[in-house]
Amino acid sequence: MDLAPNERVAIDFLEDGLAHVRLTRADKMNALDPQMFERIIEAGHALHDRKGLRAVVLSGEGKAFCAGLDLSNFARNPDPDEPDLTVRTHGNANRAQQVAMQWRKLPVPVIAAVHGVCFGGGLQIASGADIRVVAPDTRMAIMELKWGLVPDMGGYALWRGLVRDDVLRELVYTNREFSGAEAQALGLATHVEDNPLDRAMAIARLITGKNPHAIRAAKRLAAKMPEADTDTLLMEESREQHGIIRSKNQVEAVMAEMERRKPAFQEV
């Protein structure tokens, strides 16, 4: 499935299996309206089964990564055919949750490049990435309580293991704003960089140079860490390694390192 041209999201397919997903509603600071939800999910579908995909960079055009929910949503009348929020429309998630959770569900690493403003749903989308590179002056907040709501785009599932419990409670209860520089100490940024997109691309290109089968296996293992018990994780490590060791791509990784050349991997 390819993503049809639209005014909300674009995908650039670059060299070595790298995809750059751009939120392109710059005039509205990439705020989330119903069309934005649909286009982001379509982008996830377009990427999920794409042959040769090795890594994804996610960024926002214009002055913001994503300003969160478009406030016009509060004034609109719900579509009569719109499913109840408790209906699971995308596996274990509803539509809004899938917008953020799908980045964790992708089989390859996702690196978010965050700048400008990253509020509410935008922060939950960024939290779905494996790695977040954030500009130090980015304005960030878990914003939902400002509007009498709770975070409901997968935030609680995504922040588990990232943010200390009492810190998360304070950020949610007060919706206080914090900077990208502070986000790293809070657990919501991996790196703080003046040019987050350049750093995100550099990380992605390091990843695309690794054995794609091993990278996907490593992401599967990381996804199981929060809930699997020790015995299960030990067995999962062994199963993944059994499927990789002495495979063509694993041998190629060794040979390329020894010969100091770019590896020529077989695509997944």
Secondary structure as a PSIPRED ss2 file (coil, helix, strand):
# PSIPRED VFORMAT (PSIPRED V4.0)

   1 M C   1.000  0.000  0.000
   2 D C   1.000  0.000  0.000
   3 L C   1.000  0.000  0.000
   4 A C   1.000  0.000  0.000
   5 P C   1.000  0.000  0.000
   6 N C   1.000  0.000  0.000
   7 E C   1.000  0.000  0.000
   8 R C   1.000  0.000  0.000
   9 V E   0.000  0.000  1.000
  10 A E   0.000  0.000  1.000
  11 I E   0.000  0.000  1.000
  12 D E   0.000  0.000  1.000
  13 F E   0.000  0.000  1.000
  14 L C   1.000  0.000  0.000
  15 E H   0.000  1.000  0.000
  16 D H   0.000  1.000  0.000
  17 G H   0.000  1.000  0.000
  18 L E   0.000  0.000  1.000
  19 A E   0.000  0.000  1.000
  20 H E   0.000  0.000  1.000
  21 V E   0.000  0.000  1.000
  22 R E   0.000  0.000  1.000
  23 L E   0.000  0.000  1.000
  24 T C   1.000  0.000  0.000
  25 R C   1.000  0.000  0.000
  26 A H   0.000  1.000  0.000
  27 D H   0.000  1.000  0.000
  28 K H   0.000  1.000  0.000
  29 M C   1.000  0.000  0.000
  30 N C   1.000  0.000  0.000
  31 A C   1.000  0.000  0.000
  32 L E   0.000  0.000  1.000
  33 D C   1.000  0.000  0.000
  34 P H   0.000  1.000  0.000
  35 Q H   0.000  1.000  0.000
  36 M H   0.000  1.000  0.000
  37 F H   0.000  1.000  0.000
  38 E H   0.000  1.000  0.000
  39 R H   0.000  1.000  0.000
  40 I H   0.000  1.000  0.000
  41 I H   0.000  1.000  0.000
  42 E H   0.000  1.000  0.000
  43 A H   0.000  1.000  0.000
  44 G H   0.000  1.000  0.000
  45 H H   0.000  1.000  0.000
  46 A H   0.000  1.000  0.000
  47 L H   0.000  1.000  0.000
  48 H H   0.000  1.000  0.000
  49 D C   1.000  0.000  0.000
  50 R C   1.000  0.000  0.000
  51 K C   1.000  0.000  0.000
  52 G C   1.000  0.000  0.000
  53 L C   1.000  0.000  0.000
  54 R C   1.000  0.000  0.000
  55 A E   0.000  0.000  1.000
  56 V E   0.000  0.000  1.000
  57 V E   0.000  0.000  1.000
  58 L E   0.000  0.000  1.000
  59 S E   0.000  0.000  1.000
  60 G E   0.000  0.000  1.000
  61 E C   1.000  0.000  0.000
  62 G C   1.000  0.000  0.000
  63 K C   1.000  0.000  0.000
  64 A C   1.000  0.000  0.000
  65 F C   1.000  0.000  0.000
  66 C E   0.000  0.000  1.000
  67 A C   1.000  0.000  0.000
  68 G C   1.000  0.000  0.000
  69 L E   0.000  0.000  1.000
  70 D C   1.000  0.000  0.000
  71 L H   0.000  1.000  0.000
  72 S H   0.000  1.000  0.000
  73 N H   0.000  1.000  0.000
  74 F H   0.000  1.000  0.000
  75 A C   1.000  0.000  0.000
  76 R C   1.000  0.000  0.000
  77 N C   1.000  0.000  0.000
  78 P C   1.000  0.000  0.000
  79 D C   1.000  0.000  0.000
  80 P C   1.000  0.000  0.000
  81 D C   1.000  0.000  0.000
  82 E C   1.000  0.000  0.000
  83 P C   1.000  0.000  0.000
  84 D C   1.000  0.000  0.000
  85 L C   1.000  0.000  0.000
  86 T C   1.000  0.000  0.000
  87 V C   1.000  0.000  0.000
  88 R C   1.000  0.000  0.000
  89 T C   1.000  0.000  0.000
  90 H E   0.000  0.000  1.000
  91 G C   1.000  0.000  0.000
  92 N C   1.000  0.000  0.000
  93 A E   0.000  0.000  1.000
  94 N C   1.000  0.000  0.000
  95 R H   0.000  1.000  0.000
  96 A H   0.000  1.000  0.000
  97 Q H   0.000  1.000  0.000
  98 Q H   0.000  1.000  0.000
  99 V H   0.000  1.000  0.000
 100 A H   0.000  1.000  0.000
 101 M H   0.000  1.000  0.000
 102 Q H   0.000  1.000  0.000
 103 W H   0.000  1.000  0.000
 104 R H   0.000  1.000  0.000
 105 K H   0.000  1.000  0.000
 106 L C   1.000  0.000  0.000
 107 P C   1.000  0.000  0.000
 108 V C   1.000  0.000  0.000
 109 P C   1.000  0.000  0.000
 110 V E   0.000  0.000  1.000
 111 I E   0.000  0.000  1.000
 112 A E   0.000  0.000  1.000
 113 A E   0.000  0.000  1.000
 114 V E   0.000  0.000  1.000
 115 H C   1.000  0.000  0.000
 116 G C   1.000  0.000  0.000
 117 V E   0.000  0.000  1.000
 118 C E   0.000  0.000  1.000
 119 F E   0.000  0.000  1.000
 120 G C   1.000  0.000  0.000
 121 G H   0.000  1.000  0.000
 122 G H   0.000  1.000  0.000
 123 L H   0.000  1.000  0.000
 124 Q H   0.000  1.000  0.000
 125 I H   0.000  1.000  0.000
 126 A H   0.000  1.000  0.000
 127 S H   0.000  1.000  0.000
 128 G C   1.000  0.000  0.000
 129 A C   1.000  0.000  0.000
 130 D C   1.000  0.000  0.000
 131 I E   0.000  0.000  1.000
 132 R E   0.000  0.000  1.000
 133 V E   0.000  0.000  1.000
 134 V E   0.000  0.000  1.000
 135 A C   1.000  0.000  0.000
 136 P C   1.000  0.000  0.000
 137 D C   1.000  0.000  0.000
 138 T C   1.000  0.000  0.000
 139 R E   0.000  0.000  1.000
 140 M E   0.000  0.000  1.000
 141 A E   0.000  0.000  1.000
 142 I C   1.000  0.000  0.000
 143 M C   1.000  0.000  0.000
 144 E H   0.000  1.000  0.000
 145 L H   0.000  1.000  0.000
 146 K H   0.000  1.000  0.000
 147 W H   0.000  1.000  0.000
 148 G C   1.000  0.000  0.000
 149 L C   1.000  0.000  0.000
 150 V C   1.000  0.000  0.000
 151 P C   1.000  0.000  0.000
 152 D C   1.000  0.000  0.000
 153 M C   1.000  0.000  0.000
 154 G C   1.000  0.000  0.000
 155 G H   0.000  1.000  0.000
 156 Y H   0.000  1.000  0.000
 157 A H   0.000  1.000  0.000
 158 L H   0.000  1.000  0.000
 159 W H   0.000  1.000  0.000
 160 R C   1.000  0.000  0.000
 161 G C   1.000  0.000  0.000
 162 L C   1.000  0.000  0.000
 163 V C   1.000  0.000  0.000
 164 R C   1.000  0.000  0.000
 165 D H   0.000  1.000  0.000
 166 D H   0.000  1.000  0.000
 167 V H   0.000  1.000  0.000
 168 L H   0.000  1.000  0.000
 169 R H   0.000  1.000  0.000
 170 E H   0.000  1.000  0.000
 171 L H   0.000  1.000  0.000
 172 V H   0.000  1.000  0.000
 173 Y H   0.000  1.000  0.000
 174 T H   0.000  1.000  0.000
 175 N C   1.000  0.000  0.000
 176 R C   1.000  0.000  0.000
 177 E C   1.000  0.000  0.000
 178 F E   0.000  0.000  1.000
 179 S E   0.000  0.000  1.000
 180 G H   0.000  1.000  0.000
 181 A H   0.000  1.000  0.000
 182 E H   0.000  1.000  0.000
 183 A H   0.000  1.000  0.000
 184 Q H   0.000  1.000  0.000
 185 A H   0.000  1.000  0.000
 186 L H   0.000  1.000  0.000
 187 G C   1.000  0.000  0.000
 188 L C   1.000  0.000  0.000
 189 A C   1.000  0.000  0.000
 190 T C   1.000  0.000  0.000
 191 H E   0.000  0.000  1.000
 192 V E   0.000  0.000  1.000
 193 E C   1.000  0.000  0.000
 194 D C   1.000  0.000  0.000
 195 N C   1.000  0.000  0.000
 196 P H   0.000  1.000  0.000
 197 L H   0.000  1.000  0.000
 198 D H   0.000  1.000  0.000
 199 R H   0.000  1.000  0.000
 200 A H   0.000  1.000  0.000
 201 M H   0.000  1.000  0.000
 202 A H   0.000  1.000  0.000
 203 I H   0.000  1.000  0.000
 204 A H   0.000  1.000  0.000
 205 R H   0.000  1.000  0.000
 206 L H   0.000  1.000  0.000
 207 I H   0.000  1.000  0.000
 208 T H   0.000  1.000  0.000
 209 G C   1.000  0.000  0.000
 210 K C   1.000  0.000  0.000
 211 N C   1.000  0.000  0.000
 212 P H   0.000  1.000  0.000
 213 H H   0.000  1.000  0.000
 214 A H   0.000  1.000  0.000
 215 I H   0.000  1.000  0.000
 216 R H   0.000  1.000  0.000
 217 A H   0.000  1.000  0.000
 218 A H   0.000  1.000  0.000
 219 K H   0.000  1.000  0.000
 220 R H   0.000  1.000  0.000
 221 L H   0.000  1.000  0.000
 222 A H   0.000  1.000  0.000
 223 A H   0.000  1.000  0.000
 224 K H   0.000  1.000  0.000
 225 M C   1.000  0.000  0.000
 226 P C   1.000  0.000  0.000
 227 E C   1.000  0.000  0.000
 228 A C   1.000  0.000  0.000
 229 D C   1.000  0.000  0.000
 230 T H   0.000  1.000  0.000
 231 D H   0.000  1.000  0.000
 232 T H   0.000  1.000  0.000
 233 L H   0.000  1.000  0.000
 234 L H   0.000  1.000  0.000
 235 M H   0.000  1.000  0.000
 236 E H   0.000  1.000  0.000
 237 E H   0.000  1.000  0.000
 238 S H   0.000  1.000  0.000
 239 R H   0.000  1.000  0.000
 240 E H   0.000  1.000  0.000
 241 Q H   0.000  1.000  0.000
 242 H H   0.000  1.000  0.000
 243 G H   0.000  1.000  0.000
 244 I H   0.000  1.000  0.000
 245 I C   1.000  0.000  0.000
 246 R C   1.000  0.000  0.000
 247 S C   1.000  0.000  0.000
 248 K H   0.000  1.000  0.000
 249 N H   0.000  1.000  0.000
 250 Q H   0.000  1.000  0.000
 251 V H   0.000  1.000  0.000
 252 E H   0.000  1.000  0.000
 253 A H   0.000  1.000  0.000
 254 V H   0.000  1.000  0.000
 255 M H   0.000  1.000  0.000
 256 A H   0.000  1.000  0.000
 257 E H   0.000  1.000  0.000
 258 M H   0.000  1.000  0.000
 259 E H   0.000  1.000  0.000
 260 R C   1.000  0.000  0.000
 261 R C   1.000  0.000  0.000
 262 K C   1.000  0.000  0.000
 263 P C   1.000  0.000  0.000
 264 A C   1.000  0.000  0.000
 265 F C   1.000  0.000  0.000
 266 Q C   1.000  0.000  0.000
 267 E C   1.000  0.000  0.000
 268 V C   1.000  0.000  0.000
